[in-house]
Amino acid sequence: MPRAGLSPAAVVDAALAIVDEQGPEALTLSAVATRTGVATPSLYKHVRNIEELRTLIARRVMEEMTELVGAAVMGRSGPEAVTALMRVWRRYAVDHPARYAAMPPAPLQHPALEESGRRLMEVVLAVLRGCGLEGEAVLHSARCLRAAVHGFAALEVAGGFGLPEDLDTTYRLMEKTIIDGLLPTH
């Protein structure tokens, strides 16, 4: 019988704490068992293996991002919504770099992540449609936006901006460049 209070969600919580504190390489079932106060075999009542746990972590990350992005863009439209989306995406990636790295680059290609990935993508696509984009332009713009935000955040986390100029100023310039380049006249 599973330990009282231990559930798949609690196992994911413990795993995320390990990832946040020690990085993804520290994630093992043994480490999660120690953190939750159970023997490693007891975890198999909640997750099949480490791969399933990694999938559950990725799903949780996408759900968190969907919630944050959705809240950030709620009540906004046009360039204001795109700016809000870009800022909250960057903030999540910078504040939780190891957790963010747990999100696979192509979640729609993973059957267990497709639904969460699609929900996050739909928020992004809705923002872009709200800017007047249609058809293929919406998808191409979403790709450009994601690549820009992800690339900037990845460089920021890795210390890739070693010059003294303010990163927020650079990021605002990138926001303007993305908005001016992707959106119809605004």
C-alpha positions as CSV (number, residue, x, y, z in Angstrom):
1,M,0.0,0.0,0.0
2,P,1.4,3.5,-0.9
3,R,2.7,5.7,1.9
4,A,0.0,8.1,3.2
5,G,0.5,11.5,1.6
6,L,2.7,10.1,-1.2
7,S,1.1,10.4,-4.7
8,P,2.4,10.8,-8.2
9,A,2.1,14.6,-7.7
10,A,4.1,14.5,-4.5
11,V,6.7,12.4,-6.2
12,V,6.9,15.0,-9.0
13,D,7.1,17.8,-6.4
14,A,10.1,16.1,-4.7
15,A,11.7,15.5,-8.1
16,L,11.3,19.1,-9.1
17,A,12.9,20.2,-5.8
18,I,15.9,18.1,-6.6
19,V,16.1,19.4,-10.1
20,D,15.8,23.0,-8.9
21,E,18.4,22.6,-6.2
22,Q,20.9,20.3,-7.7
23,G,20.2,20.2,-11.5
24,P,18.7,17.5,-13.7
25,E,21.8,15.3,-13.5
26,A,21.0,14.8,-9.8
27,L,17.6,13.3,-10.5
28,T,17.5,9.7,-9.6
29,L,14.8,7.5,-8.1
30,S,17.0,6.9,-5.2
31,A,17.3,10.7,-4.6
32,V,13.5,11.1,-4.8
33,A,13.0,8.2,-2.4
34,T,15.4,9.7,0.1
35,R,13.7,13.1,-0.2
36,T,10.2,11.6,0.3
37,G,11.3,9.3,3.1
38,V,10.5,6.0,1.4
39,A,12.5,3.1,0.0
40,T,13.2,3.3,-3.7
41,P,11.0,0.3,-4.6
42,S,8.1,2.2,-3.0
43,L,8.3,4.8,-5.7
44,Y,7.2,2.2,-8.3
45,K,3.7,2.4,-6.9
46,H,3.6,6.0,-8.2
47,V,5.9,6.1,-11.2
48,R,7.0,3.2,-13.5
49,N,10.6,4.4,-13.9
50,I,12.9,7.4,-14.2
51,E,11.8,8.1,-17.8
52,E,8.1,8.4,-16.7
53,L,9.2,10.7,-13.9
54,R,11.1,12.9,-16.4
55,T,7.9,13.0,-18.5
56,L,5.8,14.0,-15.6
57,I,8.3,16.8,-14.7
58,A,8.1,18.0,-18.3
59,R,4.4,18.0,-18.2
60,R,4.3,19.9,-14.9
61,V,6.7,22.5,-16.4
62,M,4.5,23.1,-19.4
63,E,1.4,23.3,-17.2
64,E,3.2,25.9,-15.0
65,M,4.2,27.9,-18.1
66,T,0.8,27.7,-19.6
67,E,-0.7,29.0,-16.4
68,L,1.8,31.8,-16.1
69,V,1.7,32.9,-19.8
70,G,-2.1,32.7,-19.7
71,A,-2.3,34.9,-16.7
72,A,0.2,37.4,-18.1
73,V,-1.7,37.9,-21.4
74,M,-5.2,37.8,-19.9
75,G,-6.9,41.1,-20.8
76,R,-4.1,42.2,-23.1
77,S,-4.0,42.2,-26.9
78,G,-1.6,43.1,-29.7
79,P,1.9,44.1,-28.9
80,E,1.1,44.4,-25.2
81,A,0.1,40.8,-25.1
82,V,3.2,39.7,-27.0
83,T,5.4,41.7,-24.7
84,A,3.8,40.2,-21.6
85,L,4.2,36.7,-23.1
86,M,7.9,37.2,-23.9
87,R,8.6,38.7,-20.4
88,V,7.0,35.9,-18.4
89,W,8.6,33.2,-20.6
90,R,12.0,34.7,-20.1
91,R,11.4,35.1,-16.4
92,Y,10.4,31.5,-15.9
93,A,13.4,30.2,-17.9
94,V,15.8,32.5,-15.9
95,D,14.3,31.9,-12.5
96,H,14.0,28.1,-13.0
97,P,16.8,27.2,-15.5
98,A,17.0,23.5,-14.5
99,R,13.3,23.1,-14.5
100,Y,12.9,24.9,-17.8
101,A,15.6,22.7,-19.3
102,A,13.3,19.7,-18.5
103,M,10.9,20.8,-21.1
104,P,11.8,18.9,-24.3
105,P,12.3,20.9,-27.5
106,A,9.5,19.1,-29.4
107,P,6.8,18.1,-26.8
108,L,4.2,17.7,-29.5
109,Q,6.2,14.7,-30.8
110,H,5.9,12.9,-27.4
111,P,2.5,11.2,-26.9
112,A,2.6,11.7,-23.1
113,L,3.4,15.4,-23.5
114,E,1.3,16.3,-26.6
115,E,-1.7,17.6,-24.7
116,S,0.3,19.9,-22.3
117,G,2.4,21.1,-25.2
118,R,-0.6,21.8,-27.3
119,R,-2.2,23.8,-24.5
120,L,0.9,26.0,-24.1
121,M,1.1,26.4,-27.9
122,E,-2.5,27.4,-28.1
123,V,-2.0,30.3,-25.7
124,V,0.9,31.5,-27.8
125,L,-1.1,31.1,-31.0
126,A,-4.1,32.9,-29.5
127,V,-1.9,35.9,-28.6
128,L,-0.6,36.0,-32.2
129,R,-4.0,35.6,-33.8
130,G,-5.1,38.5,-31.6
131,C,-2.5,40.5,-33.3
132,G,-4.1,40.0,-36.7
133,L,-1.9,37.1,-37.9
134,E,-3.6,34.3,-39.8
135,G,-2.9,30.9,-41.4
136,E,0.7,29.8,-41.6
137,A,2.0,33.2,-40.5
138,V,0.8,32.4,-37.0
139,L,2.9,29.3,-36.8
140,H,6.0,30.9,-38.3
141,S,5.7,33.8,-35.9
142,A,5.3,31.5,-32.9
143,R,8.5,29.7,-34.0
144,C,10.4,32.9,-34.3
145,L,9.1,34.2,-31.0
146,R,9.9,31.0,-29.2
147,A,13.4,30.8,-30.7
148,A,14.2,34.4,-29.8
149,V,12.9,34.1,-26.2
150,H,14.4,30.7,-25.6
151,G,17.8,31.7,-27.2
152,F,18.0,34.9,-25.1
153,A,17.1,33.1,-21.9
154,A,19.5,30.2,-22.6
155,L,22.4,32.7,-23.2
156,E,21.4,34.7,-20.1
157,V,21.4,31.6,-17.8
158,A,24.7,30.4,-19.3
159,G,26.4,33.8,-18.6
160,G,26.7,34.4,-22.4
161,F,26.2,38.1,-22.1
162,G,29.4,39.1,-20.5
163,L,29.4,42.8,-21.4
164,P,28.3,45.3,-18.8
165,E,25.3,46.7,-20.7
166,D,21.9,46.2,-19.1
167,L,20.3,42.9,-20.2
168,D,16.7,44.3,-19.7
169,T,17.5,47.0,-22.2
170,T,18.7,44.5,-24.7
171,Y,15.7,42.3,-24.1
172,R,13.3,45.3,-24.6
173,L,15.1,45.9,-27.9
174,M,14.5,42.3,-28.9
175,E,10.9,42.5,-27.9
176,K,10.5,45.6,-30.2
177,T,12.4,43.8,-33.0
178,I,10.1,40.7,-32.7
179,I,6.9,42.8,-32.6
180,D,8.0,45.1,-35.4
181,G,9.1,42.1,-37.5
182,L,6.3,39.7,-36.9
183,L,3.1,41.7,-36.4
184,P,1.1,43.4,-39.0
185,T,1.2,47.2,-38.7
186,H,0.3,48.0,-35.2
